[in-house]
Amino acid sequence: MSDMCGLFAAMFSLACVLIGPPNQIWKNYQYQSCRGLSFWFVLIGFFAYASWVGYGISKPDIFLCISQVPGSLLMLVILVQFWIYRNNKAKNIMDEP
């Protein structure tokens, strides 16, 4: 029963992680900016995901690791985007063709 709950929790966590952050990464890429996105929110999210990965490794709990590794990697990508786009001005959404 515990393995089944772990499997469902991992599946739903992966669904959350694989929908939100990739969309944000794409939006940042399109506008070449992270305007409107809180750096601190993303940084804390990265450390939260990474600490859960560390905890999952120490248990060892494969379900925890599987569901949290993608989140930490995607948050790391957004942090890199903050660095890459730090000097870019955001395009106005109304300027799209």
C-alpha positions in Angstrom: 0.0 0.0 0.0 2.8 2.4 0.8 4.5 1.8 -2.5 1.2 2.5 -4.3 0.8 5.8 -2.4 4.4 6.7 -3.2 3.8 6.0 -6.9 0.7 8.2 -7.0 2.4 11.0 -5.1 5.4 10.8 -7.5 3.1 10.8 -10.6 1.1 13.9 -9.4 4.3 15.7 -8.3 5.8 15.0 -11.7 2.7 16.3 -13.4 2.9 19.6 -11.5 6.6 20.0 -12.2 6.3 19.1 -15.8 3.5 21.6 -16.6 4.3 24.8 -14.7 8.1 25.4 -14.9 8.5 24.4 -18.6 5.8 26.9 -19.5 7.6 29.6 -17.6 10.9 28.7 -19.2 9.3 28.9 -22.6 7.7 32.3 -21.8 11.0 33.7 -20.5 12.7 32.5 -23.6 10.1 34.0 -25.9 10.3 37.4 -24.2 14.0 37.1 -23.4 13.1 38.4 -19.9 12.1 37.2 -16.5 10.1 40.3 -15.9 7.2 39.8 -13.5 8.8 36.7 -12.0 10.1 36.8 -8.5 13.7 35.8 -8.3 13.3 34.9 -4.6 10.3 32.7 -5.3 12.3 30.7 -7.8 15.4 30.5 -5.6 13.4 29.2 -2.6 11.7 26.8 -4.9 15.0 25.5 -6.2 16.3 25.0 -2.6 13.0 23.3 -1.6 13.2 20.8 -4.5 16.9 20.2 -4.0 16.5 19.6 -0.2 13.7 17.0 -0.9 16.1 15.3 -3.3 18.7 15.2 -0.6 16.2 13.8 1.8 15.0 11.2 -0.7 18.6 10.1 -1.2 19.3 9.8 2.5 16.2 7.7 3.1 16.6 6.1 0.3 13.2 6.8 -1.3 13.2 6.5 -5.1 9.7 8.0 -5.4 10.8 11.1 -3.7 13.9 11.5 -5.8 12.0 10.8 -9.1 9.4 13.4 -8.3 11.8 16.2 -7.1 14.8 16.0 -9.4 13.0 17.4 -12.4 11.7 20.3 -10.3 15.1 21.2 -9.0 16.6 21.0 -12.6 13.8 23.1 -14.1 14.1 25.8 -11.3 17.8 25.8 -12.0 17.1 26.6 -15.7 14.9 29.5 -14.6 17.7 30.8 -12.3 20.1 30.6 -15.3 17.5 32.5 -17.3 17.5 35.3 -14.7 21.3 35.6 -15.2 21.1 35.4 -19.0 18.3 37.9 -19.3 19.3 40.2 -16.4 19.9 43.2 -18.7 17.0 42.7 -21.2 13.9 44.8 -21.2 10.7 42.8 -21.5 8.7 43.0 -24.7 5.2 44.2 -24.3 2.7 41.4 -24.8 0.7 43.7 -27.0 3.7 44.0 -29.4 3.3 40.4 -30.6 2.6 39.9 -34.3 
